[in-house]
Amino acid sequence: MAAEEELLINVSSSPPPASAGRRRSSEAQPVKGKQQRKALKRTFRWLEEGMPPKQKLHLPPPQAKKWAMDPPRGVKGLGPPKSPPKNSLPEGKGSSASSSRPSVKTSSLFRNNPEIPDLQRTPVEQVQESVFTSDSFDQIGLHPHLASTITSVLGMSSMTSVQRQAIPVLMQGKDALVRSQTGSGKTLAYGIPLIQSLQRMEPKIKRSDGPYAIVLVPTRELALQSFQTIQKLLKPFTWIVPGVLMGGEKKKSEKARLRKGINILIATPGRLVDHINSTKCIHFHQVRWLILDEADRILDQGFEKAVAAILNAVNADNEKRQNVLLSATLTDGVARLADISLRDPVCISVAEDVGGKACPTGVVGALPASMECDGFAVPEKLQQHVAVVPSKLRLVTLAAFLLGKCKFEKCNKMIVFFSSCEQVEFHHTLFQKALAEGPETGGLAPPLFPPSPLKFQRLHDDMKQEERTMIFQDFLQSKAGVLLCTDVAARGLDLPQVTWIVQYNPPASLAEYIHRIGRTARIGSRGNSLLILAPSEAEYVSVLASHKINVSELKMEAILSYLMKDNRFVGDRGGNKKLHGADPQEVRRRATVLQTEFENFVHSNVGTVQRAKKALQSFIRSYATYPASLKHIFHIKLLHLGHVAKSFGLRDAPKNLSTPAVPKQGKNQRKKRPDLLRKTWGNRRLAEMLQSEYSSGLGSSTSRAKRKKGPRRPGSPEPQP
């Protein structure tokens, strides 16, 4: 009977737990007759068929069991979560502390990477220019007040080489084509003779006369900077009024200034053409000077038609004027522009010492050998570096470099160049939150990276003009900080005390490379530049050497070792001990901690994920725009798109980067617009390539064949023979 009591269960209440059948219950009452036999029968049925649904143990899900046995790297003591981890949260739910959210194991940054090739660097003799001379401004017959202003207000006592050669030629009223390295003082080279000639005109210039000089520049920031320089030179000559016209400003206020009168008009080509077409009060009867600064950039930005329209408008009112073209590099477009706008110009090139030589008639194809673009002049005190970094490590390498130079070294002012506005916005948000401010914690726990004194700013074309001007002025006056920008800041801007130029995306032309690095080492000061290349892009160093540009290699490991200077990147295994050694394993582990934090921030909400995808899209588009001469180095087929996605903080390559498919069309429409079908197929192909971090994206020919041979969809037309 005792044995039978062990199998009896009280069935008057809800079913007991699963362990009740193996445990003696002191409260169990003996059951007799039919009830006893039913209870025994039910018990044996449970033993044969298993526990009823309500009695089954609640075992942990497979994902939780996996987490319990193998917790994610970098998270100490993490047990099975209450719910599976999510890669993204709804917009508006800020990122939580790393200790309060289930982290995701970061795939290894140092595996499955291509080998870093040995750079074939051929030593070449760079083109050098002597920046300063011993000649002073008093020796060239300037107005005493103008010479005094140059010395007291601008703080310059001696002329640069380009100023010594260009100012006397321009004061004689000759047209000139001026080529000189960036940061050599070309603005003063045309500004000083311009003001010298206008201040001595008789009768004295009146504001109501309108423009006597037109200065065209490619960007708004350069227009603002040139206006400020001319304004300083005009301090003794108050009757000469300068003015600036540029996009982003209110046209109504610009029209009011034109009605009052502007004698020196500094403008961007697009906005000036807009006023020529819509503003009745603008005229060019008194124009004596036409100056095109950074002429090659004006043509690169698609302003060739605008410049032609300006030339036609000026020629219609007054053909007798002095024309000047200035640039750090000369291209075929500049040569064509010089041929149609200059009359018997004097070619001034400091690098080859041909100042004062007259250009042959018909500048196109007849420039002296010294004026051709076989070599570029770079500042003498500029140290150029290159780092070859695999795609997966680009983001942490850039972050480590910025932290090392701006946090652990004092008074560094840096500019980082990207190829698109979307990349600038993404990296600015990422670095500002994850490095400068630290991620939001919601008051639960301190962030992994506490706030630091780093200051990140951004500058690109898609910003409002008020914001662009404010950031430009702020960075101009600051002594330290990081400016993330596009090529909008690559031309002509004089930003003092910039110590490092970082080119995160290589430029599409060598001339652009020269202009980027020209933002540092200006007017004889020291500076440094860093070019970051992928292993497949290493041949770009040979291209630089063919144009007489020397670069020295900076190892990726040396950059990542900056992470050893601070215990913020130790994670959970290093404690509070501060390590100063260069242990490769420790450096790799800290780089992984940094990458994990970036990925956690990117996947903290839907908005940041979309910004990362948008930045990745813009990178792929810009990568496809490299010229044919560089396609063997920069080709999208050479990219591992899954690894590239890691450099944008994405854990996997997105599958939905392509645009929506084209709506169905009839036969006639399909024949008329075959380009739409080609575009759709290209987008579908791109989506297939962006599948996984561990897929190179190059082996989809089989899937293409299967799609061709696959079954026909209902309602689709029969394939044509």
C-alpha positions in Angstrom: 0.0 0.0 0.0 2.9 2.3 0.7 4.2 1.7 -2.8 0.8 2.6 -4.2 0.6 5.9 -2.2 3.8 7.1 -3.9 1.9 7.1 -7.3 -1.3 8.7 -6.0 -2.0 12.4 -7.0 -4.6 14.7 -5.6 -6.7 15.5 -8.7 -9.2 17.8 -7.0 -7.0 20.8 -7.6 -4.9 22.1 -10.6 -2.3 19.7 -11.9 0.8 19.6 -9.6 4.4 20.3 -10.7 6.3 17.6 -12.6 8.3 16.6 -9.5 5.2 15.7 -7.5 4.9 12.2 -9.0 8.3 11.3 -7.5 7.7 12.9 -4.1 5.6 11.6 -1.2 2.9 14.1 -0.2 2.0 14.1 3.5 -1.4 15.7 2.6 -2.4 13.0 0.0 -5.6 11.2 0.9 -6.2 7.5 0.1 -8.5 7.0 -2.8 -10.6 3.8 -3.1 -12.5 1.9 -5.8 -13.0 3.5 -9.2 -11.3 6.8 -8.3 -8.1 4.9 -7.2 -8.0 2.9 -10.5 -8.6 6.1 -12.6 -5.8 7.9 -10.7 -3.4 5.0 -11.3 -4.4 4.8 -15.0 -3.9 8.6 -15.5 -0.5 8.4 -13.7 0.8 5.6 -15.8 -0.4 7.4 -19.0 1.6 10.5 -18.0 4.6 8.4 -17.4 4.4 6.7 -20.8 3.4 9.8 -22.9 5.2 12.5 -21.0 4.0 15.4 -18.9 0.8 17.3 -20.0 1.4 20.7 -21.6 0.7 22.7 -18.5 3.1 20.5 -16.4 6.2 20.7 -18.7 9.3 22.4 -17.4 10.0 25.8 -18.8 13.4 25.1 -20.2 15.5 28.1 -21.4 15.3 28.9 -25.1 18.2 27.7 -27.3 19.5 31.3 -27.7 19.6 31.8 -23.9 21.2 28.4 -23.4 23.9 29.4 -25.9 24.5 32.7 -24.0 24.7 30.9 -20.6 27.3 28.5 -21.9 29.3 31.0 -24.0 28.7 34.6 -22.9 29.7 37.4 -25.3 33.3 38.5 -25.2 33.8 41.7 -23.2 30.8 41.2 -20.9 31.7 39.7 -17.6 29.2 37.4 -15.8 26.4 37.9 -18.2 23.7 35.2 -17.9 20.8 34.3 -20.1 18.8 37.4 -21.0 15.1 37.6 -20.4 14.5 38.2 -24.1 16.7 37.6 -27.2 19.0 40.6 -28.0 17.8 43.0 -30.7 20.0 44.7 -33.2 17.9 47.8 -33.2 15.4 49.5 -31.0 12.6 51.9 -31.9 13.5 55.5 -32.7 13.6 57.6 -29.6 14.8 54.9 -27.1 18.3 56.1 -26.5 21.2 53.8 -26.1 21.5 52.2 -22.7 24.7 51.5 -20.7 26.8 48.7 -21.9 26.5 46.9 -18.6 22.7 47.1 -18.7 22.0 45.8 -22.2 22.9 42.4 -23.7 25.9 43.0 -26.0 26.5 41.2 -29.2 29.7 39.3 -29.9 31.8 41.3 -32.3 33.3 39.4 -35.1 37.1 39.4 -35.1 38.6 42.5 -36.7 41.9 40.8 -37.3 40.8 37.7 -39.2 40.0 37.1 -42.8 41.7 40.4 -43.8 43.8 40.7 -47.0 47.5 40.9 -46.5 49.0 44.3 -46.3 51.4 44.6 -49.3 54.9 46.1 -49.1 54.7 49.6 -50.5 56.9 50.1 -53.5 58.1 53.6 -52.7 60.6 55.0 -55.2 62.5 58.0 -53.8 61.8 61.0 -56.0 62.9 64.6 -55.8 59.9 66.7 -55.0 59.2 70.0 -56.7 60.2 72.7 -54.2 59.3 76.4 -54.0 61.0 79.0 -51.9 58.2 80.6 -50.0 59.8 83.8 -48.6 62.1 86.3 -50.0 64.2 89.1 -48.5 62.3 91.8 -50.5 59.9 94.1 -48.5 56.7 95.7 -49.7 58.3 99.1 -49.4 60.5 98.4 -52.4 57.7 98.1 -55.0 56.3 101.6 -54.8 53.1 101.0 -52.9 51.0 103.8 -51.3 52.5 104.4 -47.8 49.2 103.8 -46.1 48.8 100.4 -48.0 52.3 99.3 -47.1 51.7 100.3 -43.5 48.5 98.3 -43.4 50.2 95.2 -44.7 52.8 95.4 -42.0 50.6 96.4 -39.0 47.2 94.7 -39.8 48.3 91.6 -41.7 51.6 91.2 -39.9 53.7 90.7 -43.1 57.1 92.4 -43.5 58.5 90.5 -46.5 57.0 89.2 -49.7 56.6 85.6 -50.7 58.1 84.4 -54.0 54.8 84.5 -55.9 54.1 88.0 -54.6 57.5 89.3 -55.6 56.9 88.0 -59.2 53.2 88.7 -59.6 52.7 92.2 -58.0 55.1 94.1 -60.4 53.6 92.4 -63.4 50.0 93.1 -62.4 50.9 96.8 -61.4 51.9 97.2 -65.1 48.4 96.3 -66.2 49.3 93.0 -67.9 47.2 89.9 -67.9 48.7 87.0 -66.0 48.4 83.3 -65.5 49.7 82.5 -62.0 50.7 79.1 -60.7 52.0 78.7 -57.2 51.7 76.2 -54.3 48.9 76.4 -51.8 49.5 78.6 -48.9 52.0 80.9 -50.7 50.0 84.1 -50.5 48.2 84.3 -53.9 45.3 86.3 -52.4 47.6 89.2 -51.6 49.4 88.7 -54.9 46.4 90.0 -56.7 44.8 92.0 -53.9 47.7 94.4 -53.4 48.0 95.6 -57.0 44.2 95.7 -57.3 43.8 98.2 -54.4 47.0 100.1 -55.4 45.4 100.8 -58.9 41.9 101.6 -57.6 43.0 104.0 -54.9 44.9 106.2 -57.3 42.2 106.5 -60.0 41.0 110.0 -60.9 38.4 111.1 -60.4 38.0 109.3 -57.1 35.9 106.2 -57.1 32.3 106.5 -55.9 30.2 103.8 -54.4 27.4 104.5 -56.9 29.8 103.7 -59.9 29.3 100.0 -59.4 31.9 97.3 -59.6 35.4 98.1 -60.8 36.7 94.6 -60.1 35.1 91.2 -60.1 36.7 88.3 -58.1 35.3 84.8 -58.8 36.0 82.0 -56.3 34.6 78.4 -56.2 33.3 78.1 -52.6 31.4 80.3 -50.2 34.0 79.9 -47.4 36.7 81.1 -49.8 34.5 84.0 -50.9 34.0 85.0 -47.2 37.8 84.7 -46.5 38.8 86.7 -49.6 36.2 89.4 -48.6 37.8 89.7 -45.2 41.3 90.0 -46.6 40.3 92.7 -49.1 38.4 94.5 -46.3 41.6 94.6 -44.2 43.6 96.0 -47.1 41.0 98.7 -47.7 41.2 100.0 -44.1 42.9 103.3 -45.2 40.8 103.7 -48.3 37.2 104.0 -46.9 35.7 105.3 -50.2 36.3 101.9 -51.9 33.5 99.5 -50.9 33.9 95.7 -51.1 31.0 93.2 -51.2 30.3 89.5 -51.4 27.6 87.5 -53.3 27.3 83.8 -52.5 24.8 81.1 -52.3 22.8 80.6 -49.2 22.3 84.3 -48.5 19.1 86.2 -48.9 18.9 87.6 -52.5 16.8 90.5 -51.3 19.6 91.8 -49.1 22.2 91.2 -51.8 20.1 93.2 -54.3 19.9 96.1 -51.7 23.7 96.1 -51.5 24.0 96.1 -55.3 21.7 99.1 -55.5 23.7 101.0 -53.0 26.9 100.1 -54.9 29.8 97.7 -54.6 33.2 98.6 -56.1 35.1 95.2 -55.5 32.6 92.4 -56.1 33.6 89.0 -54.7 31.2 86.2 -55.8 30.7 82.6 -56.5 29.9 82.0 -60.2 26.4 80.5 -59.8 25.1 83.3 -57.6 26.6 86.0 -59.8 24.9 84.5 -62.9 21.6 84.4 -60.9 21.9 88.2 -60.3 22.8 88.9 -63.9 19.6 87.2 -65.0 17.3 88.6 -62.3 18.7 91.8 -60.9 18.2 94.9 -63.1 20.5 97.2 -61.2 23.6 95.2 -61.7 25.9 96.5 -64.5 29.6 96.2 -65.5 30.3 99.5 -67.3 33.2 100.4 -65.0 34.9 96.9 -64.7 38.7 97.2 -64.9 39.7 93.9 -63.3 38.4 90.3 -63.7 40.1 87.8 -61.4 39.5 84.0 -61.3 40.9 82.5 -58.1 41.3 78.7 -57.9 40.3 78.6 -61.6 40.7 74.8 -61.9 38.3 74.2 -59.0 35.8 76.6 -60.6 35.8 74.4 -63.7 35.7 71.1 -61.7 32.5 72.1 -60.0 30.7 72.6 -63.2 30.8 76.4 -63.4 32.2 76.5 -66.9 28.9 77.6 -68.4 28.5 80.1 -65.6 32.0 81.6 -66.2 31.2 81.8 -70.0 27.9 83.7 -69.1 29.8 86.1 -66.8 32.5 86.7 -69.5 29.8 87.5 -72.1 28.0 89.9 -69.8 31.2 91.7 -68.9 32.4 91.9 -72.5 29.0 93.3 -73.6 29.6 96.3 -71.2 33.3 96.8 -71.3 36.1 94.8 -73.0 39.0 96.9 -71.8 40.1 95.3 -68.5 42.9 93.3 -66.9 42.4 89.6 -66.4 44.1 87.3 -63.9 43.9 83.5 -63.4 45.4 81.9 -60.3 45.7 78.3 -59.2 48.0 75.9 -57.4 47.6 73.4 -60.3 47.0 73.9 -64.0 44.7 71.6 -66.1 43.5 71.5 -69.6 40.4 73.3 -68.6 42.4 76.2 -67.1 44.4 76.4 -70.3 41.2 76.6 -72.4 39.8 79.3 -70.1 43.1 81.2 -70.3 43.0 81.1 -74.1 39.6 82.7 -74.2 39.9 85.2 -71.4 43.6 86.4 -71.3 45.3 88.7 -73.8 49.0 88.1 -74.2 49.3 86.8 -70.6 52.5 86.6 -68.6 53.0 83.1 -67.2 54.2 83.1 -63.5 55.3 79.8 -62.0 57.4 80.0 -58.9 58.4 76.3 -58.9 60.3 76.4 -62.2 61.4 80.0 -62.0 59.9 81.2 -65.2 58.4 84.3 -63.9 58.2 87.1 -66.4 58.1 84.8 -69.5 55.3 85.6 -72.0 52.9 82.7 -72.9 52.9 81.9 -76.6 49.9 83.0 -78.6 47.1 80.4 -78.2 47.7 79.0 -74.7 46.1 75.7 -75.4 48.7 73.0 -76.0 51.5 75.7 -76.0 52.2 76.1 -72.3 55.9 76.0 -71.4 57.1 72.7 -70.0 57.4 74.3 -66.6 53.6 75.0 -66.6 52.6 71.5 -67.3 51.2 69.2 -64.6 54.0 66.6 -64.6 54.9 67.5 -61.0 53.2 69.3 -58.1 54.9 71.7 -55.7 54.3 70.9 -52.1 55.4 72.9 -49.0 58.9 72.2 -47.9 58.1 71.6 -44.3 55.2 69.3 -44.9 55.7 65.6 -43.8 53.4 63.3 -45.8 52.5 59.8 -44.5 50.4 56.9 -45.8 48.8 54.0 -43.8 47.5 50.8 -45.4 44.5 49.6 -43.4 42.1 46.7 -44.1 38.5 47.8 -44.5 37.3 46.3 -41.3 39.8 48.3 -39.3 39.4 51.7 -40.9 37.0 53.1 -38.4 38.9 52.1 -35.3 42.2 53.2 -36.8 40.8 56.6 -37.6 39.3 56.9 -34.1 42.6 55.8 -32.5 44.6 58.3 -34.6 42.3 61.2 -33.6 42.4 60.3 -30.0 46.1 59.9 -30.0 46.9 63.2 -31.6 44.2 65.4 -30.0 43.9 63.8 -26.5 47.4 62.5 -25.7 49.3 65.2 -27.7 48.6 68.8 -27.0 47.4 71.6 -29.3 46.7 69.5 -32.4 44.3 71.0 -34.9 43.1 68.5 -37.6 41.0 68.4 -40.7 39.6 65.0 -41.9 38.5 64.8 -45.6 35.6 62.5 -46.7 34.2 61.9 -50.1 30.5 62.7 -49.3 28.3 64.8 -47.1 26.5 61.6 -45.7 29.9 60.3 -44.5 30.7 63.5 -42.8 27.3 63.6 -41.0 27.6 59.9 -39.9 31.2 60.1 -38.6 30.5 63.5 -36.8 27.5 62.0 -35.0 29.4 58.8 -34.1 32.5 60.4 -32.8 30.7 63.2 -31.0 28.5 60.7 -29.1 30.9 57.8 -28.6 34.2 59.6 -28.2 33.5 63.2 -27.1 30.4 62.9 -25.0 30.1 59.2 -24.3 27.0 57.2 -24.9 23.8 57.9 -23.0 23.2 55.7 -20.1 19.8 56.7 -18.8 21.2 57.1 -15.3 21.8 53.3 -14.9 25.5 53.0 -15.1 28.5 55.1 -16.2 29.3 55.0 -19.9 32.2 52.9 -21.2 33.9 56.0 -22.5 33.5 59.0 -20.2 33.3 62.5 -21.7 36.6 63.9 -23.1 37.8 67.3 -24.2 37.7 66.3 -27.9 35.7 68.7 -30.1 34.3 67.6 -33.4 32.9 69.9 -36.1 31.6 69.3 -39.6 31.5 71.3 -42.8 29.9 70.3 -46.1 27.7 71.5 -48.9 24.3 70.4 -47.6 24.5 72.6 -44.5 22.7 75.9 -44.1 24.8 78.9 -44.9 24.4 80.4 -41.4 25.7 77.2 -39.8 28.5 76.9 -42.3 29.7 80.4 -41.6 29.5 79.9 -37.8 31.5 76.7 -37.9 34.1 78.1 -40.3 34.7 81.1 -38.0 34.7 79.0 -34.9 37.3 76.6 -36.3 39.3 79.5 -37.7 39.7 81.0 -34.2 40.1 77.7 -32.2 43.6 76.4 -31.3 42.6 72.7 -31.3 39.8 70.5 -32.6 38.8 68.2 -35.4 37.0 69.4 -38.5 35.2 66.6 -40.6 34.5 67.9 -44.1 34.2 67.3 -47.8 36.3 69.0 -50.5 34.4 72.2 -49.8 37.3 73.1 -47.4 40.0 72.0 -49.7 40.5 75.1 -51.8 42.1 78.4 -50.8 41.1 78.4 -47.1 43.7 79.8 -44.8 43.1 78.0 -41.5 46.0 78.9 -39.2 47.7 76.4 -36.9 46.3 73.3 -38.6 48.9 70.5 -37.8 47.4 67.4 -39.4 45.5 66.7 -42.6 43.8 63.2 -42.8 42.5 62.0 -46.1 40.1 59.1 -45.1 38.9 58.7 -48.7 41.6 59.2 -51.3 40.8 62.0 -53.8 39.8 61.4 -57.3 42.5 63.6 -58.8 46.1 64.4 -57.8 45.4 68.1 -58.0 42.8 67.6 -55.3 45.4 65.7 -53.2 47.7 68.7 -53.4 44.9 71.2 -52.4 43.9 69.0 -49.4 47.3 68.8 -47.9 47.8 72.5 -48.6 45.5 73.4 -45.7 48.6 72.8 -43.4 52.2 73.9 -43.6 51.1 77.3 -44.9 53.4 80.3 -45.3 56.5 78.3 -44.2 55.0 76.6 -41.1 55.3 72.9 -40.3 52.6 70.4 -41.0 51.7 66.7 -41.5 49.4 64.7 -43.7 48.1 61.2 -43.5 46.5 59.2 -46.4 44.6 56.1 -45.5 44.5 53.4 -48.1 43.0 49.9 -48.4 45.4 47.0 -49.3 43.9 47.0 -52.8 44.7 50.7 -53.2 48.4 50.5 -52.3 49.4 51.2 -55.9 48.2 54.7 -55.4 51.6 55.4 -53.8 53.3 54.7 -57.1 51.0 57.1 -58.8 51.9 59.8 -56.3 55.6 59.1 -56.9 55.2 59.4 -60.6 54.1 63.0 -60.0 57.1 63.7 -57.7 55.3 63.3 -54.4 57.1 61.4 -51.6 55.2 59.7 -48.8 56.5 57.7 -45.8 54.6 54.7 -44.4 53.0 54.8 -41.0 52.1 51.3 -39.7 48.6 50.6 -38.6 49.8 48.9 -35.5 51.6 52.1 -34.4 48.3 54.0 -34.8 46.3 51.5 -32.9 48.9 51.5 -30.1 47.5 54.9 -29.0 44.7 52.9 -27.4 47.2 51.6 -24.8 47.7 55.1 -23.4 44.3 55.1 -21.7 42.5 52.5 -19.6 39.1 53.5 -21.1 39.6 50.7 -23.7 40.6 47.9 -21.3 37.0 46.5 -21.1 36.3 44.0 -18.4 39.5 42.0 -18.2 42.1 44.6 -17.5 40.7 46.1 -14.3 42.0 49.6 -13.5 45.6 48.8 -14.3 47.1 51.2 -16.7 49.2 49.4 -19.3 51.9 51.2 -21.3 53.4 48.3 -23.2 52.8 47.5 -26.9 51.5 44.0 -26.5 49.9 43.1 -29.9 47.2 41.0 -28.3 46.2 43.7 -25.9 46.2 46.3 -28.7 43.9 44.0 -30.7 41.6 43.4 -27.7 41.2 47.2 -27.1 40.5 47.8 -30.7 37.8 45.2 -30.5 36.3 46.9 -27.4 36.3 50.2 -29.3 34.6 48.6 -32.4 32.0 47.0 -30.2 31.1 50.3 -28.7 30.8 51.9 -32.1 28.5 49.0 -33.3 26.4 49.2 -30.1 25.8 52.9 -30.8 25.0 52.4 -34.4 22.5 49.7 -33.6 21.0 51.5 -30.6 18.0 52.8 -32.7 16.6 52.7 -36.2 17.8 56.3 -37.0 21.5 55.6 -36.5 21.3 52.4 -38.5 19.7 54.3 -41.4 22.4 57.0 -41.2 25.1 54.3 -41.3 23.4 52.7 -44.4 23.0 56.0 -46.1 26.7 56.8 -45.5 27.7 53.4 -46.9 25.6 54.0 -50.0 27.2 57.4 -50.6 30.7 55.8 -50.2 29.9 53.1 -52.8 28.5 55.8 -55.2 31.6 58.0 -54.8 33.9 55.0 -55.2 32.3 54.3 -58.6 33.2 57.9 -59.8 37.0 57.5 -59.9 38.4 58.4 -63.3 39.3 55.7 -65.8 43.0 56.3 -65.2 42.6 55.2 -61.6 40.0 52.4 -62.1 42.6 49.7 -61.9 43.2 50.9 -58.3 39.8 52.1 -57.2 37.2 49.7 -58.5 34.1 48.5 -56.6 34.9 44.8 -57.5 38.1 45.1 -55.5 36.1 45.9 -52.3 35.0 43.4 -49.8 31.6 45.0 -49.2 30.9 43.1 -46.0 34.1 44.4 -44.5 33.4 47.9 -45.7 30.1 47.7 -43.8 32.0 47.1 -40.6 33.8 50.4 -41.1 30.4 52.1 -40.8 29.6 50.3 -37.5 27.2 47.8 -39.2 27.4 44.2 -38.0 26.3 42.8 -41.3 26.3 44.2 -44.8 22.7 45.5 -45.5 20.6 43.7 -48.0 18.3 46.6 -48.8 20.7 49.2 -50.2 19.2 49.1 -53.7 16.4 51.4 -54.8 12.9 50.0 -55.4 12.3 48.2 -58.6 10.9 50.0 -61.6 7.1 49.5 -62.0 5.9 47.1 -64.6 5.7 48.6 -68.1 4.4 47.5 -71.4 6.4 46.3 -74.4 6.5 49.8 -76.0 7.6 51.5 -72.8 10.2 48.9 -72.1 11.6 49.4 -75.6 11.7 53.2 -75.2 13.4 53.1 -71.8 15.9 50.2 -71.7 18.1 52.3 -69.4 15.6 51.8 -66.6 15.9 48.1 -66.9 19.7 48.3 -66.8 19.5 50.5 -63.7 17.2 48.0 -62.0 19.4 45.1 -62.8 22.4 47.1 -61.5 20.7 47.8 -58.2 19.6 44.2 -57.9 23.2 43.1 -58.5 24.5 45.5 -55.9 22.0 44.1 -53.3 23.2 40.6 -54.0 26.8 41.7 -53.5 26.0 43.2 -50.1 25.0 40.0 -48.4 27.5 39.0 -45.6 30.6 40.0 -44.0 32.2 36.7 -45.0 31.1 36.9 -48.6 33.4 38.7 -51.0 30.4 39.6 -53.2 32.1 38.4 -56.4 30.6 34.9 -56.8 27.0 35.5 -57.9 27.3 34.3 -61.5 25.6 31.0 -60.5 22.6 32.8 -58.9 22.3 34.9 -62.1 22.1 31.8 -64.2 19.6 30.2 -61.9 17.4 33.3 -62.1 17.5 33.1 -65.9 16.5 29.4 -66.0 14.0 29.7 -63.1 10.3 29.2 -63.6 8.3 32.0 -65.2 6.1 34.0 -62.9 2.3 33.8 -63.6 1.3 36.6 -65.9 4.8 37.5 -67.1 5.4 37.6 -70.9 7.0 34.8 -72.7 10.8 35.3 -73.2 11.6 36.6 -76.7 14.0 34.6 -78.9 
